[in-house]
């Protein structure tokens, strides 16, 4: 599978099999994050891997009662170890850096035949409390990981002309 195929095949999976994720596959997914680019190559991140069933169940409540969060065999929580740095373009580096790293992880998971769902609906403070994450650490992203027990079709997308302009914003 090439990168474009992984991008095309990726879906948000909300139903998982109970099959555990092999350590070799998990290692490759984590390696994809480790080698991802970051602002000034600072790599100001940690990736917390949650497999414990009780902990995953606690995260269901922190994730707005999305039950599939507890059903996925793995949850990966992306943590920023430095959240105040602003890039010259005005964006916080941690949100960009961790979005890149999580995207790489999700594409690697897709290539390995695993399903994921990037979570945006969660209460950061509750996640931090459950996982003993220090107050000064931010959690801009987390995602579920496991073998899909569903095969959703592609979602509608805008045409390339609707999302692309050349030379000047129109």
FENPE-V470057 format. One record per residue. N is the residue number from 1. RES is the residue in one small letter. NEAR is the number of other C-alpha atoms within 10 Angstrom. Layout:
N;RES;NEAR  N;RES;NEAR
This chain:
1;x;9  2;x;7  3;x;13  4;x;9  5;x;12  6;x;18  7;x;15  8;x;11  9;x;14  10;x;21  11;x;20  12;x;17  13;x;22  14;x;22  15;x;20  16;x;22  17;x;13  18;x;13  19;x;11  20;x;13  21;x;16  22;x;9  23;x;9  24;x;9  25;x;15  26;x;20  27;x;10  28;x;15  29;x;22  30;x;22  31;x;15  32;x;20  33;x;24  34;x;17  35;x;12  36;x;18  37;x;17  38;x;19  39;x;15  40;x;8  41;x;10  42;x;11  43;x;20  44;x;16  45;x;22  46;x;16  47;x;19  48;x;15  49;x;14  50;x;17  51;x;17  52;x;12  53;x;14  54;x;10  55;x;14  56;x;24  57;x;18  58;x;17  59;x;25  60;x;18  61;x;17  62;x;21  63;x;22  64;x;13  65;x;15  66;x;16  67;x;16  68;x;18  69;x;27  70;x;24  71;x;21  72;x;30  73;x;22  74;x;23  75;x;26  76;x;20  77;x;22  78;x;22  79;x;23  80;x;23  81;x;16  82;x;16  83;x;18  84;x;12  85;x;12  86;x;13  87;x;13  88;x;8  89;x;7  90;x;8  91;x;11  92;x;16  93;x;23  94;x;26  95;x;17  96;x;15  97;x;22  98;x;27  99;x;17  100;x;16  101;x;24  102;x;24  103;x;17  104;x;22  105;x;24  106;x;27  107;x;24  108;x;23  109;x;24  110;x;24  111;x;19  112;x;16  113;x;14  114;x;20  115;x;27  116;x;27  117;x;21  118;x;18  119;x;17  120;x;12  121;x;13  122;x;20  123;x;14  124;x;16  125;x;13  126;x;16  127;x;20  128;x;19  129;x;12  130;x;14  131;x;15  132;x;9  133;x;17  134;x;10  135;x;9  136;x;11  137;x;15  138;x;21  139;x;25  140;x;19  141;x;21  142;x;25  143;x;21  144;x;26  145;x;28  146;x;27  147;x;23  148;x;21  149;x;13  150;x;12  151;x;12  152;x;12  153;x;9  154;x;11  155;x;7  156;x;6  157;x;8  158;x;7  159;x;8  160;x;8  161;x;7  162;x;8  163;x;8  164;x;9  165;x;10  166;x;6  167;x;5  168;x;5  169;x;6  170;x;6
